[in-house]
Amino acid sequence: WMLLVFPALLLGQSKAFELQPKQIQKLDSIASQDVPAGAPGIATAILHDGKVIYERYFGLADLSDSVSIGPSSRFNIASNAKQFTALAIQLLIDQKKLRLEDDVRSYFPLLFPGIKDKITVRHLLTHSSGIRDCYDLWSLQGLTWWKNTFSNAEVLALMSRQEDLNFKPGEKYLYSNSNYILLALLVEKASGKTFVDFTQEMFEALDMPHTSFVSDYKQIQGPIARSYFNFGTWTTYDWIWNVHGDGNLFSTLTDQIQWEKVIAGT
């Protein structure tokens, strides 16, 4: 499956824009080119000046029951979730409950006690903290992350066992999922609510009712567009993951279109 939203792409046109039949046909061809009959599919849309000018659904959400992907299909949008974790942090900054220059050790004193440099909220947001990626650390232990069920608390415990950083905070950029898992835990510290509850209120305010982070995979509500990969045949796996903040956000194309409209100010 894929969930794609393309905002304001078309030639910078300022007046009302409408796709022509040949353009629609070409876009249909592009969107469906990797979706043969009976295959996992795609949900995609194009917005121009905050208005949807193209929206299509192709293929199946679940090969086991041949249910087609549609407007109500919920996708795990993976690391696209990070922008919403950052938004939750910004809301708490606006509420004067956090500051960008706060050292995260003031909230998590067991983290990196031997590091004298500040590791700030800003460093986490910008992937410049030097904190190692938990998925890389699990891999070094011989663990395949998606075959396990870990929680944010277990990530915090893993980070608490680390003595060093990859580099001095603020010195470099290095993408690390650990940053955004720690940010999710920080939201809980600052708000007094679970990250899922805090962000659920945020999504309701954004008019995105079918979008939610998942802290317990057993509570995921459908209909879900399952993840597939293909090495000669379509294969999937059971989603048993509880870590969230860096990802584990389920959403519909409809809600993502709404988000693009929010960003566009329409």
FISEPA-837177 format. One line per field, with one value per residue: x, y, z of N, C-alpha, C in turn. Coordinates in steps of 0.1 Angstrom, whole numbers, plus 5000, padded with zeros to 4 digits. Each point is the difference from the previous one (the first is absolute). Example, Ala and Ser with C-alpha at 12.3 -4.5 7.8 and 13.67 -1.06 7.14 Angstrom:
n.east = [5132 / 4996]
n.north = [4943 / 5011]
n.up = [5078 / 4993]
ca.east = [4991 / 5009]
ca.north = [5012 / 5011]
ca.up = [5000 / 5000]
c.east = [5009 / 4992]
c.north = [5012 / 5011]
c.up = [5000 / 5008]
//
This chain:
n.east = [5008 / 4994 / 5003 / 4995 / 5005 / 4996 / 5005 / 4992 / 4999 / 4989 / 5013 / 4997 / 4990 / 4996 / 4995 / 4987 / 5004 / 4998 / 5002 / 5007 / 4991 / 5008 / 5000 / 4987 / 4999 / 5009 / 4994 / 4988 / 5006 / 5005 / 4988 / 4995 / 5011 / 5001 / 4988 / 5005 / 4992 / 4992 / 5006 / 5009 / 4994 / 4993 / 5002 / 4995 / 5006 / 4995 / 5006 / 4991 / 5008 / 5003 / 4998 / 4993 / 5010 / 5005 / 4992 / 5009 / 4993 / 5011 / 4996 / 5006 / 4992 / 4994 / 5011 / 4999 / 4994 / 5010 / 5002 / 4993 / 5011 / 4996 / 4991 / 4994 / 5009 / 5005 / 5009 / 5010 / 5000 / 5004 / 5011 / 4990 / 5000 / 5013 / 4994 / 4992 / 5011 / 5006 / 4988 / 5000 / 5013 / 4997 / 4989 / 5009 / 5008 / 4990 / 4997 / 5012 / 4997 / 5005 / 5013 / 5003 / 5004 / 4989 / 5008 / 4999 / 5013 / 4995 / 4996 / 5012 / 5001 / 4994 / 4997 / 5010 / 5001 / 5007 / 4990 / 5010 / 5000 / 4993 / 4990 / 4997 / 4988 / 5007 / 5010 / 4991 / 4994 / 5012 / 4999 / 5002 / 4993 / 5002 / 4988 / 5004 / 4998 / 4989 / 4995 / 5009 / 4997 / 4987 / 5003 / 5007 / 4988 / 4998 / 4994 / 4990 / 5000 / 4996 / 5010 / 5002 / 4997 / 5005 / 5003 / 4994 / 4994 / 4999 / 4996 / 4992 / 4997 / 4998 / 4994 / 4994 / 5002 / 4997 / 5013 / 5000 / 5003 / 4994 / 4995 / 5007 / 4991 / 4993 / 5009 / 4991 / 4995 / 4993 / 4993 / 4992 / 4994 / 5011 / 5004 / 4992 / 5006 / 5012 / 4997 / 4996 / 5011 / 5007 / 4992 / 5002 / 5013 / 4999 / 4993 / 5006 / 5000 / 4994 / 5010 / 4994 / 4997 / 5012 / 5005 / 4992 / 5002 / 5013 / 4998 / 4993 / 5009 / 5008 / 4989 / 5008 / 4987 / 5006 / 5007 / 5009 / 5008 / 5009 / 4996 / 4990 / 5008 / 4996 / 5003 / 5008 / 4994 / 4992 / 4998 / 5009 / 5008 / 5001 / 5012 / 5005 / 5007 / 5008 / 5004 / 4992 / 4995 / 4988 / 5007 / 4994 / 4998 / 4999 / 4992 / 5011 / 5000 / 5006 / 5013 / 4999 / 4997 / 5008 / 4989 / 4995 / 4998 / 4988 / 4998 / 4990 / 4998 / 4987 / 5005 / 5008 / 4989 / 4993 / 5010 / 5000 / 4987 / 5003 / 5009 / 4991 / 4994 / 4994]
n.north = [4988 / 5011 / 5010 / 5006 / 5011 / 5005 / 5009 / 5008 / 4990 / 5005 / 5002 / 5000 / 4994 / 5013 / 4999 / 4999 / 4989 / 4995 / 4987 / 4998 / 4995 / 5005 / 5010 / 4999 / 4997 / 5010 / 5008 / 4995 / 5002 / 5012 / 5004 / 4994 / 5006 / 5001 / 5001 / 4988 / 4993 / 5001 / 5012 / 5001 / 5010 / 5011 / 5010 / 5008 / 5012 / 5010 / 5009 / 5010 / 5009 / 4989 / 4998 / 4990 / 4998 / 4991 / 4989 / 4990 / 4989 / 4992 / 4988 / 4990 / 5002 / 4989 / 4993 / 4998 / 5012 / 5004 / 5006 / 5009 / 5007 / 5008 / 5010 / 4989 / 4996 / 4994 / 5009 / 4991 / 5013 / 4991 / 5004 / 5000 / 4991 / 5001 / 5005 / 4990 / 4992 / 5005 / 4999 / 4988 / 4999 / 5005 / 4992 / 4991 / 5003 / 5000 / 4988 / 5003 / 4988 / 5005 / 4999 / 5006 / 5008 / 4994 / 4997 / 4990 / 5001 / 5012 / 4993 / 4997 / 5001 / 4988 / 5009 / 4993 / 4995 / 4993 / 5004 / 5009 / 4998 / 5011 / 4992 / 5009 / 5005 / 5011 / 4994 / 4996 / 5011 / 5004 / 4989 / 5008 / 4990 / 4992 / 4999 / 4988 / 4995 / 4999 / 5002 / 5009 / 5004 / 4999 / 5006 / 5008 / 4999 / 5001 / 5011 / 4994 / 5014 / 4998 / 4992 / 5012 / 5001 / 5012 / 5006 / 5012 / 4994 / 4990 / 5009 / 5006 / 4988 / 4997 / 5011 / 4996 / 4989 / 5010 / 4999 / 4998 / 5011 / 5001 / 5011 / 5011 / 5002 / 5001 / 4991 / 4990 / 4995 / 4992 / 4995 / 5002 / 4989 / 4997 / 5010 / 4995 / 4989 / 5006 / 5006 / 4989 / 4995 / 5009 / 4997 / 4988 / 5002 / 5007 / 4991 / 4990 / 4999 / 4989 / 4996 / 4988 / 5002 / 5005 / 4991 / 4992 / 5008 / 5000 / 4987 / 4999 / 5008 / 4991 / 4995 / 4992 / 4997 / 4997 / 5009 / 4990 / 5003 / 4990 / 4998 / 4994 / 4992 / 4995 / 5013 / 4996 / 5011 / 4992 / 4998 / 4991 / 5009 / 4987 / 4999 / 5002 / 4990 / 5001 / 4988 / 5002 / 5004 / 5005 / 5007 / 4997 / 5007 / 4993 / 5010 / 4999 / 5012 / 5004 / 5000 / 5012 / 5009 / 4990 / 4993 / 4990 / 5008 / 4998 / 5002 / 5008 / 4998 / 4997 / 4994 / 4994 / 4999 / 4997 / 4992 / 4996 / 4999 / 4994 / 4992 / 4998 / 4998 / 4989]
n.up = [5000 / 4996 / 5007 / 4990 / 5004 / 4989 / 5009 / 4994 / 4991 / 4995 / 4996 / 5013 / 4994 / 4999 / 4988 / 5000 / 5004 / 4989 / 5004 / 4989 / 4993 / 4990 / 5008 / 5002 / 4987 / 4998 / 5009 / 4994 / 4988 / 5005 / 5006 / 4989 / 4995 / 5013 / 4995 / 4998 / 4992 / 5010 / 4998 / 5010 / 5006 / 4996 / 5008 / 4991 / 5003 / 4993 / 5007 / 4996 / 5006 / 5006 / 4987 / 5003 / 4991 / 5008 / 5000 / 5003 / 4998 / 5001 / 4996 / 5007 / 5010 / 4997 / 4996 / 5014 / 4999 / 4993 / 5012 / 4992 / 4996 / 5010 / 5000 / 5004 / 4990 / 5011 / 4998 / 5002 / 5004 / 5009 / 4995 / 4991 / 5010 / 4997 / 4989 / 5003 / 5002 / 4990 / 4994 / 5005 / 4996 / 4988 / 5001 / 5005 / 4990 / 4991 / 5006 / 4997 / 4996 / 4989 / 4999 / 4989 / 5009 / 5004 / 5010 / 4992 / 5005 / 4999 / 4990 / 4995 / 5013 / 4997 / 4991 / 4995 / 5012 / 4992 / 4993 / 4998 / 4987 / 4998 / 5003 / 4990 / 5002 / 4997 / 5007 / 5009 / 4999 / 5000 / 5007 / 5009 / 5007 / 4990 / 5004 / 5003 / 4988 / 5006 / 4988 / 4999 / 5012 / 4997 / 4988 / 5007 / 5006 / 4987 / 5004 / 4994 / 4998 / 4988 / 5004 / 5005 / 5013 / 4997 / 5011 / 5001 / 5011 / 4992 / 4991 / 5009 / 5004 / 4987 / 4999 / 5011 / 4992 / 4992 / 4998 / 4987 / 4994 / 4988 / 5006 / 5001 / 5009 / 4988 / 5001 / 4999 / 4989 / 5007 / 4990 / 5010 / 4998 / 5007 / 4992 / 4991 / 5004 / 5002 / 4989 / 4996 / 5006 / 4994 / 4990 / 5003 / 5001 / 4989 / 4994 / 5006 / 4987 / 4997 / 4993 / 5001 / 5013 / 5002 / 4992 / 5007 / 5011 / 4997 / 4997 / 5011 / 5005 / 4994 / 5006 / 5007 / 5000 / 4989 / 5007 / 5003 / 5010 / 5000 / 5012 / 4994 / 4993 / 5012 / 5001 / 4990 / 4996 / 4993 / 4987 / 5001 / 4994 / 4998 / 5006 / 4987 / 4998 / 4990 / 5003 / 4989 / 5012 / 5001 / 5009 / 5011 / 5011 / 5012 / 5001 / 5007 / 4994 / 5011 / 4995 / 5004 / 4992 / 4997 / 5003 / 4994 / 4990 / 5003 / 4987 / 4996 / 4987 / 5003 / 5011 / 4992 / 4992 / 5011 / 5003 / 4988 / 5002 / 5012 / 4994 / 4990 / 5012 / 4995]
ca.east = [4992 / 5006 / 4992 / 5008 / 4993 / 5009 / 4994 / 5003 / 5010 / 4998 / 5004 / 4999 / 4988 / 4993 / 4985 / 4994 / 5007 / 4993 / 5007 / 4994 / 4998 / 5013 / 5008 / 4994 / 5003 / 5014 / 5002 / 4995 / 5010 / 5011 / 4997 / 4997 / 5010 / 5005 / 4989 / 4993 / 4987 / 5002 / 5012 / 4998 / 4998 / 5005 / 4991 / 5008 / 4992 / 5007 / 4993 / 5005 / 4994 / 4992 / 4989 / 5003 / 4997 / 5001 / 4999 / 4998 / 5003 / 5002 / 5005 / 4994 / 5005 / 5004 / 4999 / 4993 / 4986 / 4998 / 4993 / 5007 / 5004 / 4991 / 5002 / 5001 / 5011 / 5010 / 5014 / 5011 / 5008 / 5014 / 5007 / 4992 / 4994 / 5009 / 4995 / 4989 / 5006 / 5006 / 4989 / 4996 / 5010 / 4998 / 4989 / 5004 / 5008 / 4991 / 4994 / 5011 / 5003 / 5013 / 5008 / 5009 / 5014 / 5000 / 5008 / 4991 / 5003 / 4992 / 4988 / 5005 / 5014 / 5009 / 5006 / 5013 / 5005 / 5014 / 5001 / 4999 / 4993 / 4985 / 4993 / 4987 / 4988 / 5003 / 5008 / 4991 / 4991 / 5008 / 5009 / 5014 / 5003 / 5011 / 4994 / 5000 / 4987 / 4997 / 4999 / 5014 / 5004 / 4994 / 5006 / 5013 / 4998 / 4995 / 4985 / 4992 / 4990 / 4985 / 4996 / 4999 / 4991 / 5006 / 4992 / 5008 / 5008 / 5012 / 5009 / 5007 / 5009 / 5012 / 5008 / 5006 / 5011 / 5010 / 5009 / 5005 / 4993 / 5007 / 5008 / 4996 / 4987 / 5000 / 5012 / 4997 / 4987 / 4999 / 4986 / 4999 / 4986 / 5000 / 4997 / 4986 / 4994 / 5002 / 4991 / 4987 / 5000 / 5000 / 4986 / 4993 / 5005 / 4996 / 4985 / 4993 / 4991 / 5007 / 5002 / 4989 / 4989 / 5003 / 5000 / 4986 / 4994 / 5006 / 4994 / 4986 / 5000 / 5004 / 4990 / 5005 / 4995 / 5004 / 5014 / 5003 / 5011 / 4997 / 5009 / 4996 / 4996 / 4987 / 4989 / 4999 / 4986 / 5000 / 5006 / 5014 / 5007 / 5012 / 5013 / 5004 / 5012 / 4999 / 5012 / 4995 / 4986 / 4996 / 5001 / 4998 / 5004 / 4991 / 5005 / 4999 / 5009 / 4994 / 5007 / 4993 / 5006 / 5008 / 4991 / 4988 / 4989 / 4990 / 4993 / 4993 / 5003 / 4991 / 5006 / 5012 / 4996 / 4996 / 5012 / 5006 / 4992 / 5004 / 5014 / 4998 / 4992 / 4987]
ca.north = [5012 / 5013 / 5011 / 5012 / 5013 / 5010 / 5013 / 5011 / 4996 / 5001 / 5012 / 5012 / 5008 / 5007 / 5000 / 4987 / 4990 / 4988 / 4991 / 4996 / 4985 / 4993 / 5001 / 4990 / 4987 / 4998 / 4998 / 4987 / 4990 / 5000 / 4995 / 4986 / 4992 / 4989 / 4994 / 4991 / 4995 / 4992 / 5004 / 5012 / 5012 / 5013 / 5011 / 5012 / 5012 / 5012 / 5012 / 5012 / 5011 / 4995 / 4992 / 4987 / 5000 / 4987 / 4991 / 4987 / 4988 / 4989 / 4988 / 4994 / 5003 / 4987 / 4989 / 4989 / 5002 / 5007 / 5013 / 5010 / 5012 / 5010 / 5011 / 4996 / 4992 / 5006 / 4996 / 5004 / 5010 / 4999 / 5012 / 5012 / 5004 / 5009 / 5014 / 5001 / 5000 / 5014 / 5009 / 4999 / 5007 / 5014 / 5004 / 5001 / 5012 / 5011 / 5000 / 5003 / 4988 / 4995 / 5009 / 4993 / 4999 / 4991 / 4988 / 4989 / 4993 / 5005 / 4991 / 4986 / 5002 / 4988 / 5001 / 5006 / 5008 / 5003 / 5010 / 5013 / 5009 / 4999 / 4993 / 5008 / 4997 / 5004 / 4990 / 4988 / 5004 / 5002 / 4989 / 5005 / 4997 / 4990 / 4988 / 4989 / 4995 / 4987 / 4989 / 4995 / 4993 / 4987 / 4992 / 4996 / 4989 / 4988 / 5001 / 5005 / 5007 / 4997 / 4987 / 5001 / 5010 / 5009 / 5012 / 5012 / 4999 / 4992 / 5008 / 5008 / 4992 / 4997 / 5013 / 5002 / 4991 / 5006 / 5009 / 5010 / 5005 / 4999 / 5013 / 5010 / 5006 / 5012 / 5000 / 4994 / 4995 / 4986 / 4996 / 4990 / 4998 / 5002 / 5014 / 5002 / 4992 / 5008 / 5012 / 4995 / 4998 / 5014 / 5005 / 4994 / 5007 / 5014 / 5002 / 4992 / 4990 / 4991 / 5006 / 4997 / 5009 / 5014 / 5002 / 4998 / 5013 / 5008 / 4996 / 5004 / 5015 / 5002 / 4993 / 4988 / 4990 / 4986 / 5000 / 4998 / 4993 / 4987 / 4995 / 4986 / 4995 / 4992 / 5009 / 5006 / 4999 / 4999 / 4990 / 5002 / 4995 / 4993 / 5001 / 4988 / 5001 / 4990 / 4994 / 4989 / 4998 / 5009 / 4995 / 5009 / 4995 / 5006 / 5013 / 4998 / 5011 / 5010 / 5012 / 5010 / 5014 / 5000 / 4993 / 4993 / 5009 / 4995 / 5011 / 4998 / 5010 / 5012 / 5008 / 5006 / 5011 / 5010 / 5005 / 5008 / 5012 / 5007 / 5006 / 5010 / 5011 / 5000]
ca.up = [5000 / 5001 / 5003 / 4994 / 4998 / 4993 / 5001 / 4992 / 4991 / 4986 / 4992 / 5007 / 4996 / 5011 / 4998 / 5001 / 4991 / 4998 / 4991 / 4987 / 4999 / 4997 / 5012 / 5009 / 4995 / 5002 / 5014 / 5004 / 4995 / 5009 / 5013 / 5000 / 4992 / 5009 / 5007 / 4991 / 5006 / 5012 / 5007 / 5009 / 4992 / 5003 / 5002 / 4997 / 4997 / 4996 / 5004 / 4994 / 5007 / 5011 / 4995 / 4993 / 4986 / 4996 / 5012 / 4994 / 5009 / 4992 / 5006 / 5012 / 5013 / 5007 / 4990 / 5005 / 4999 / 4987 / 5002 / 4993 / 5007 / 4998 / 5009 / 5014 / 5003 / 5009 / 4996 / 5009 / 4991 / 5004 / 5005 / 4998 / 5013 / 5008 / 5000 / 5010 / 5013 / 5001 / 5002 / 5014 / 5008 / 4997 / 5008 / 5014 / 5000 / 5000 / 5014 / 5009 / 5007 / 4996 / 4993 / 4990 / 5006 / 5012 / 4999 / 5002 / 5013 / 5011 / 5000 / 5000 / 5006 / 4998 / 4987 / 4998 / 5011 / 4998 / 4989 / 5007 / 4991 / 5000 / 4989 / 5002 / 4993 / 4987 / 4994 / 4996 / 4989 / 4988 / 4998 / 5002 / 5014 / 5001 / 5007 / 4991 / 4996 / 5008 / 4991 / 4997 / 5012 / 5000 / 4989 / 5005 / 5010 / 4992 / 5001 / 4989 / 5008 / 4997 / 5006 / 5015 / 5005 / 5009 / 5004 / 5002 / 5012 / 4997 / 4993 / 5010 / 5007 / 4991 / 4999 / 5013 / 5001 / 4991 / 5007 / 4991 / 4988 / 4988 / 4998 / 5010 / 4996 / 4992 / 4991 / 4987 / 4998 / 4998 / 5002 / 5010 / 5005 / 5015 / 5003 / 5000 / 5011 / 5012 / 4999 / 5004 / 5015 / 5005 / 5000 / 5012 / 5012 / 5001 / 4999 / 5010 / 4993 / 4991 / 4987 / 4991 / 5004 / 4997 / 4985 / 4995 / 5001 / 4989 / 4987 / 5000 / 4998 / 4986 / 4992 / 4994 / 5009 / 4997 / 5001 / 5014 / 5003 / 5006 / 5011 / 5003 / 4987 / 5001 / 5000 / 4987 / 4994 / 4986 / 4991 / 4998 / 4988 / 5005 / 4994 / 4993 / 4992 / 4989 / 4995 / 4992 / 5004 / 5010 / 5014 / 5010 / 5013 / 5010 / 5007 / 5015 / 5005 / 5009 / 5000 / 4993 / 5000 / 4988 / 4990 / 5006 / 4998 / 4989 / 4995 / 4987 / 4990 / 5003 / 5011 / 4995 / 4992 / 5009 / 5006 / 4989 / 4999 / 5012 / 4997 / 4990 / 5006 / 4993]
c.east = [5009 / 4990 / 5007 / 4991 / 5010 / 4993 / 5005 / 5011 / 5000 / 5003 / 4998 / 4988 / 4993 / 4985 / 4995 / 5005 / 4992 / 5008 / 4991 / 4999 / 5013 / 5010 / 4996 / 5004 / 5015 / 5003 / 4995 / 5010 / 5012 / 4997 / 4997 / 5010 / 5006 / 4989 / 4993 / 4988 / 5004 / 5011 / 4997 / 5000 / 5005 / 4988 / 5008 / 4991 / 5010 / 4991 / 5007 / 4993 / 4990 / 4988 / 5004 / 4996 / 5002 / 5001 / 4996 / 5004 / 5001 / 5004 / 4993 / 5007 / 5005 / 4997 / 4992 / 4985 / 4995 / 4992 / 5008 / 5004 / 4989 / 5002 / 5001 / 5011 / 5010 / 5014 / 5009 / 5010 / 5014 / 5007 / 4994 / 4993 / 5008 / 4996 / 4990 / 5005 / 5007 / 4989 / 4995 / 5010 / 4998 / 4988 / 5003 / 5009 / 4991 / 4993 / 5010 / 5003 / 5014 / 5008 / 5009 / 5014 / 5000 / 5009 / 4991 / 5003 / 4993 / 4987 / 5003 / 5014 / 5009 / 5006 / 5014 / 5005 / 5015 / 5002 / 4997 / 4993 / 4985 / 4995 / 4986 / 4989 / 5002 / 5009 / 4992 / 4992 / 5008 / 5010 / 5015 / 5005 / 5013 / 4995 / 4999 / 4986 / 4997 / 4999 / 5014 / 5006 / 4994 / 5006 / 5014 / 4999 / 4994 / 4984 / 4995 / 4988 / 4986 / 4996 / 4998 / 4989 / 5007 / 4991 / 5010 / 5008 / 5012 / 5010 / 5008 / 5010 / 5012 / 5008 / 5008 / 5012 / 5012 / 5009 / 5005 / 4990 / 5008 / 5009 / 4995 / 4986 / 5001 / 5011 / 4997 / 4985 / 5001 / 4986 / 5000 / 4985 / 4999 / 4996 / 4985 / 4992 / 5002 / 4991 / 4986 / 4999 / 5000 / 4987 / 4992 / 5005 / 4995 / 4985 / 4993 / 4990 / 5009 / 5002 / 4989 / 4988 / 5002 / 4999 / 4986 / 4992 / 5004 / 4994 / 4986 / 4998 / 5003 / 4990 / 5006 / 4996 / 5004 / 5015 / 5004 / 5014 / 4996 / 5010 / 4997 / 4994 / 4987 / 4988 / 4998 / 4986 / 5001 / 4991 / 5015 / 5005 / 5013 / 5012 / 5004 / 5014 / 5000 / 5014 / 4996 / 4986 / 4997 / 5000 / 4997 / 5004 / 4990 / 5007 / 4999 / 5009 / 4993 / 5008 / 4994 / 5006 / 5009 / 4992 / 4988 / 4988 / 4991 / 4991 / 4994 / 5005 / 4992 / 5006 / 5013 / 4997 / 4996 / 5013 / 5007 / 4992 / 5003 / 5013 / 4998 / 4992 / 4987 / 4990]
c.north = [5012 / 5011 / 5013 / 5012 / 5010 / 5014 / 5010 / 4998 / 5006 / 5014 / 5013 / 5008 / 5006 / 4999 / 4986 / 4990 / 4987 / 4991 / 4997 / 4985 / 4993 / 5001 / 4990 / 4986 / 4997 / 4997 / 4987 / 4989 / 5000 / 4994 / 4985 / 4991 / 4988 / 4993 / 4990 / 4994 / 4991 / 5003 / 5011 / 5013 / 5013 / 5009 / 5013 / 5012 / 5011 / 5012 / 5012 / 5012 / 4995 / 4992 / 4987 / 5000 / 4985 / 4991 / 4986 / 4989 / 4988 / 4988 / 4996 / 5004 / 4987 / 4989 / 4989 / 5000 / 5008 / 5013 / 5011 / 5012 / 5011 / 5012 / 4997 / 4991 / 5007 / 4994 / 5003 / 5008 / 5001 / 5013 / 5013 / 5004 / 5010 / 5014 / 5003 / 5000 / 5014 / 5010 / 4999 / 5007 / 5015 / 5005 / 5002 / 5012 / 5013 / 5002 / 5003 / 4988 / 4994 / 5012 / 4993 / 4998 / 4992 / 4988 / 4988 / 4992 / 5006 / 4993 / 4985 / 4999 / 4988 / 5000 / 5006 / 5008 / 5005 / 5011 / 5014 / 5010 / 4999 / 4992 / 5006 / 4994 / 5003 / 4990 / 4988 / 5003 / 5000 / 4989 / 5004 / 4997 / 4991 / 4987 / 4989 / 4995 / 4987 / 4988 / 4995 / 4993 / 4986 / 4991 / 4994 / 4989 / 4988 / 5000 / 5006 / 5007 / 4996 / 4986 / 5000 / 5010 / 5008 / 5012 / 5012 / 4999 / 4991 / 5007 / 5010 / 4992 / 4997 / 5013 / 5003 / 4992 / 5005 / 5010 / 5011 / 5004 / 4998 / 5012 / 5010 / 5006 / 5013 / 5000 / 4995 / 4997 / 4985 / 4995 / 4988 / 4999 / 5002 / 5014 / 5001 / 4991 / 5007 / 5012 / 4995 / 4998 / 5014 / 5007 / 4995 / 5007 / 5014 / 5002 / 4993 / 4990 / 4990 / 5007 / 4997 / 5009 / 5014 / 5002 / 4997 / 5012 / 5009 / 4997 / 5003 / 5015 / 5003 / 4994 / 4988 / 4988 / 4986 / 4998 / 4998 / 4993 / 4987 / 4996 / 4986 / 4995 / 4992 / 5010 / 5008 / 4998 / 5001 / 5010 / 5004 / 4995 / 4994 / 5003 / 4987 / 5003 / 4988 / 4995 / 4987 / 4997 / 5010 / 4994 / 5011 / 4995 / 5007 / 5012 / 4998 / 5010 / 5010 / 5013 / 5011 / 5014 / 5002 / 4995 / 4994 / 5009 / 4994 / 5011 / 4996 / 5011 / 5013 / 5009 / 5006 / 5012 / 5012 / 5007 / 5010 / 5014 / 5009 / 5008 / 5012 / 5012 / 5002 / 4993]
c.up = [5000 / 5003 / 4996 / 4999 / 4994 / 5001 / 4990 / 4990 / 4987 / 4995 / 5007 / 4996 / 5011 / 4998 / 5002 / 4990 / 4999 / 4990 / 4988 / 4999 / 4997 / 5012 / 5010 / 4996 / 5002 / 5015 / 5005 / 4996 / 5009 / 5013 / 5001 / 4994 / 5008 / 5007 / 4990 / 5007 / 5012 / 5009 / 5011 / 4992 / 5005 / 5002 / 4997 / 4996 / 4996 / 5005 / 4993 / 5007 / 5011 / 4996 / 4993 / 4986 / 4994 / 5012 / 4994 / 5010 / 4990 / 5009 / 5013 / 5013 / 5007 / 4990 / 5005 / 4998 / 4987 / 5002 / 4993 / 5009 / 4996 / 5010 / 5015 / 5004 / 5008 / 4997 / 5012 / 4992 / 5005 / 5004 / 4996 / 5013 / 5007 / 5000 / 5010 / 5014 / 5002 / 5003 / 5015 / 5010 / 4999 / 5008 / 5015 / 5002 / 5001 / 5014 / 5011 / 5009 / 4996 / 4993 / 4990 / 5006 / 5013 / 4997 / 5003 / 5012 / 5012 / 5001 / 5001 / 5006 / 4998 / 4986 / 5000 / 5011 / 4998 / 4989 / 5007 / 4991 / 5001 / 4988 / 5001 / 4992 / 4985 / 4993 / 4996 / 4988 / 4987 / 4997 / 5002 / 5014 / 5001 / 5006 / 4989 / 4997 / 5007 / 4990 / 4996 / 5012 / 5001 / 4990 / 5005 / 5010 / 4993 / 5000 / 4987 / 5007 / 4998 / 5004 / 5015 / 5004 / 5010 / 5003 / 5001 / 5013 / 4998 / 4992 / 5010 / 5008 / 4992 / 4999 / 5013 / 5002 / 4991 / 5008 / 4991 / 4989 / 4988 / 4997 / 5010 / 4995 / 4993 / 4990 / 4986 / 4999 / 4997 / 5004 / 5011 / 5006 / 5015 / 5004 / 5002 / 5009 / 5013 / 5000 / 5004 / 5015 / 5006 / 5000 / 5012 / 5013 / 5001 / 5001 / 5011 / 4994 / 4992 / 4986 / 4991 / 5003 / 4996 / 4985 / 4995 / 5001 / 4989 / 4987 / 4999 / 4998 / 4985 / 4990 / 4992 / 5009 / 4998 / 5001 / 5015 / 5001 / 5007 / 5010 / 5004 / 4987 / 5000 / 4999 / 4987 / 4994 / 4985 / 4993 / 4997 / 4986 / 5004 / 4992 / 4993 / 4993 / 4990 / 4996 / 4993 / 5003 / 5011 / 5014 / 5010 / 5013 / 5010 / 5007 / 5015 / 5007 / 5008 / 5002 / 4992 / 5002 / 4988 / 4988 / 5008 / 5000 / 4989 / 4996 / 4986 / 4991 / 5003 / 5011 / 4995 / 4991 / 5009 / 5006 / 4989 / 5000 / 5012 / 4997 / 4990 / 5005 / 4993 / 5008]
//
